[in-house]
Amino acid sequence: LKSLEGASNMLMNNPFAGNIIIHAAEGEYLIEADAHWKYANPGYTISVEGAGQDKTVFYGPVGKDVTFLQVGSCNNTSFSFKNFTVRMFRNGIIMRCSSDNSVTTQEGVTGWFENLTFTQLGGYYTRVESSAIAGIQLLGSCNNTIKNCVFDGLRDYTTGNNIHGVYISSFSSNNFIQGCQF
C-alpha cells in the first residue's frame, strides 16, 4: 500500500478481528496530504512499525499544511507506533476520539509511542502560517505510553512558537511519558 490512510480504507472495506501490524520498510516516504485513520478494531491493537528511527522516515512537502496522521477511531481501539521518524509536517500524530474531530466521553483510543523521532515540525519548516499543535496530541485519549521519543526542532511560523512536543487535553487521563528528549 502507498499510505497509512490506504491501509485504513482497506480495513474499512475488509474488517479483520485481531491484532494488526503494518510494517513500514526502510526508506523515505513523502506524504503529500493529511492521513486520516478511521478504522476501529475494538479490543485489539493496530501497530505501525518502521525499520528504525533513522531508517524509516515519513516527511511532508514544503508549502503545504499537512499533518502526518490523525487517528479518529473509537470503540476501545489501541494503537502502537514504533521505530520511525516524522519530519517536515505541521503536526505529527493526533489521537482524537471520533472521526468527526469532536472530543467526547465515549470509550476512545489508547496508544503506545516508542522510539519515534519528531523533527522539523511546525510552520517554520513547512512555510505554512497556520499554527501547529504538537508532535503528539492526545484528545479524548487515555492510558497512553510515550517512551524513548525525541522531539527536536519544533518551531512554528509565528514568533509565538506554540508547538508542543506532547499536548494532552480534553478527556485524556492516565498517560505516561518516559525517557523522552525535548
C-alpha positions as CSV (number, residue, x, y, z in Angstrom):
1,L,0.0,0.0,0.0
2,K,1.1,3.5,-0.6
3,S,-0.2,5.2,2.6
4,L,-1.4,4.6,6.1
5,E,-4.8,6.1,5.1
6,G,-4.9,3.5,2.3
7,A,-4.4,0.7,4.9
8,S,-7.2,2.2,7.0
9,N,-9.5,2.3,3.9
10,M,-8.6,-1.3,3.0
11,L,-9.5,-2.4,6.5
12,M,-12.8,-0.5,6.5
13,N,-13.8,-2.5,3.4
14,N,-12.4,-5.8,4.7
15,P,-12.6,-5.8,8.6
16,F,-10.3,-8.0,10.5
17,A,-10.9,-9.2,14.1
18,G,-7.4,-9.4,15.6
19,N,-4.2,-7.5,16.1
20,I,-2.9,-5.8,13.0
21,I,0.7,-4.9,12.3
22,I,1.6,-2.5,9.4
23,H,5.3,-2.8,8.6
24,A,6.9,0.3,7.0
25,A,10.1,-0.7,5.2
26,E,13.3,1.2,5.4
27,G,13.3,4.3,3.2
28,E,11.9,7.8,3.0
29,Y,8.2,8.3,2.3
30,L,6.8,11.6,1.1
31,I,3.2,12.2,2.5
32,E,1.5,15.0,0.5
33,A,-1.9,15.2,2.2
34,D,-3.2,14.6,5.7
35,A,-3.6,11.0,6.6
36,H,-6.8,10.1,8.5
37,W,-7.1,6.7,10.3
38,K,-10.8,5.8,10.7
39,Y,-10.8,2.0,11.1
40,A,-11.7,0.9,14.6
41,N,-10.7,-2.6,15.9
42,P,-12.4,-2.9,19.3
43,G,-10.4,-4.8,21.9
44,Y,-7.3,-5.2,19.6
45,T,-4.2,-3.3,18.7
46,I,-3.3,-1.7,15.4
47,S,0.5,-1.3,15.1
48,V,2.6,0.8,12.7
49,E,6.3,-0.3,12.9
50,G,9.2,1.1,11.0
51,A,12.7,-0.3,10.5
52,G,14.3,2.2,12.9
53,Q,14.2,5.9,13.8
54,D,16.9,6.8,11.2
55,K,15.8,4.1,8.7
56,T,12.1,4.7,8.1
57,V,11.4,8.4,7.6
58,F,8.0,9.9,6.7
59,Y,8.3,13.5,5.5
60,G,5.9,16.2,4.4
61,P,6.1,18.7,1.5
62,V,7.2,22.3,1.9
63,G,4.5,24.9,1.5
64,K,1.6,22.6,2.4
65,D,-0.4,22.3,5.6
66,V,-0.1,18.6,6.2
67,T,-0.5,16.6,9.4
68,F,1.3,13.2,9.4
69,L,-1.6,11.1,10.9
70,Q,-4.9,11.9,12.5
71,V,-6.4,8.9,14.4
72,G,-10.1,9.3,14.7
73,S,-11.2,5.8,15.7
74,C,-13.1,5.0,18.9
75,N,-14.6,1.8,20.3
76,N,-11.8,0.8,22.6
77,T,-9.1,0.5,19.9
78,S,-5.4,0.5,20.9
79,F,-2.6,1.8,18.6
80,S,1.1,1.3,18.7
81,F,3.7,3.4,16.8
82,K,7.3,2.3,16.9
83,N,10.7,2.9,15.2
84,F,10.3,5.7,12.7
85,T,10.9,9.4,12.1
86,V,8.3,12.1,11.3
87,R,9.8,15.1,9.7
88,M,8.6,18.3,7.9
89,F,4.9,18.3,8.8
90,R,2.8,20.9,10.6
91,N,1.8,18.3,13.2
92,G,2.8,14.7,14.0
93,I,0.3,12.2,15.3
94,I,-3.1,13.5,16.6
95,M,-5.2,11.0,18.6
96,R,-8.8,12.0,18.7
97,C,-11.8,10.1,19.9
98,S,-14.1,10.5,16.9
99,S,-13.9,10.6,13.2
100,D,-15.8,13.9,13.1
101,N,-12.9,15.5,15.2
102,S,-15.1,16.1,18.2
103,V,-13.9,15.1,21.7
104,T,-16.5,13.1,23.6
105,T,-16.6,11.0,26.7
106,Q,-17.2,7.7,24.9
107,E,-14.6,5.0,25.0
108,G,-11.7,6.2,23.0
109,V,-8.3,5.3,21.7
110,T,-5.1,4.4,23.6
111,G,-1.6,4.5,22.2
112,W,1.9,3.2,22.7
113,F,4.6,5.5,21.1
114,E,8.1,4.2,21.3
115,N,11.4,5.0,19.6
116,L,10.0,7.8,17.5
117,T,11.6,11.0,16.3
118,F,9.6,14.1,15.6
119,T,11.8,16.7,13.9
120,Q,11.4,19.9,12.0
121,L,7.7,20.1,12.8
122,G,5.7,23.4,12.5
123,G,5.2,26.2,10.1
124,Y,8.8,27.5,10.3
125,Y,9.9,24.4,8.3
126,T,6.8,23.8,6.2
127,R,6.4,27.5,5.4
128,V,2.7,27.4,6.4
129,E,1.4,30.3,8.6
130,S,-1.4,28.4,10.4
131,S,-0.5,27.4,14.0
132,A,0.9,23.9,14.7
133,I,-0.1,21.9,17.7
134,A,2.3,19.1,18.6
135,G,4.4,16.2,17.8
136,I,1.9,14.0,19.6
137,Q,-1.5,15.4,20.6
138,L,-4.0,13.4,22.8
139,L,-7.6,14.5,22.9
140,G,-10.1,12.0,24.4
141,S,-7.3,9.5,24.5
142,C,-6.3,7.8,27.8
143,N,-3.8,5.3,29.0
144,N,-1.1,6.3,26.5
145,T,2.6,5.5,26.9
146,I,5.2,7.7,25.2
147,K,8.6,6.1,25.6
148,N,12.1,6.9,24.3
149,C,10.9,9.5,21.8
150,V,12.8,12.5,20.5
151,F,11.1,15.9,19.9
152,D,13.7,18.1,18.2
153,G,13.4,21.3,16.1
154,L,9.7,22.0,16.7
155,R,9.1,25.6,15.6
156,D,6.0,27.4,14.5
157,Y,5.9,30.1,11.7
158,T,4.8,32.8,14.1
159,T,7.0,34.3,16.8
160,G,4.7,32.8,19.5
161,N,6.2,29.3,18.8
162,N,3.2,27.5,20.2
163,I,4.0,24.0,19.1
164,H,4.4,21.3,21.8
165,G,6.3,18.1,21.9
166,V,3.3,16.4,23.6
167,Y,0.0,18.1,24.1
168,I,-2.5,16.3,26.4
169,S,-6.0,17.7,26.8
170,S,-9.8,17.2,26.9
171,F,-10.9,13.9,28.5
172,S,-7.4,12.5,28.4
173,S,-6.0,10.8,31.6
174,N,-3.6,8.2,32.9
175,N,-0.9,9.0,30.4
176,F,2.8,8.1,30.9
177,I,5.9,9.7,29.4
178,Q,9.4,8.2,30.0
179,G,12.9,8.6,28.6
180,C,12.0,11.2,26.0
181,Q,14.1,14.1,24.8
182,F,12.6,17.5,24.3
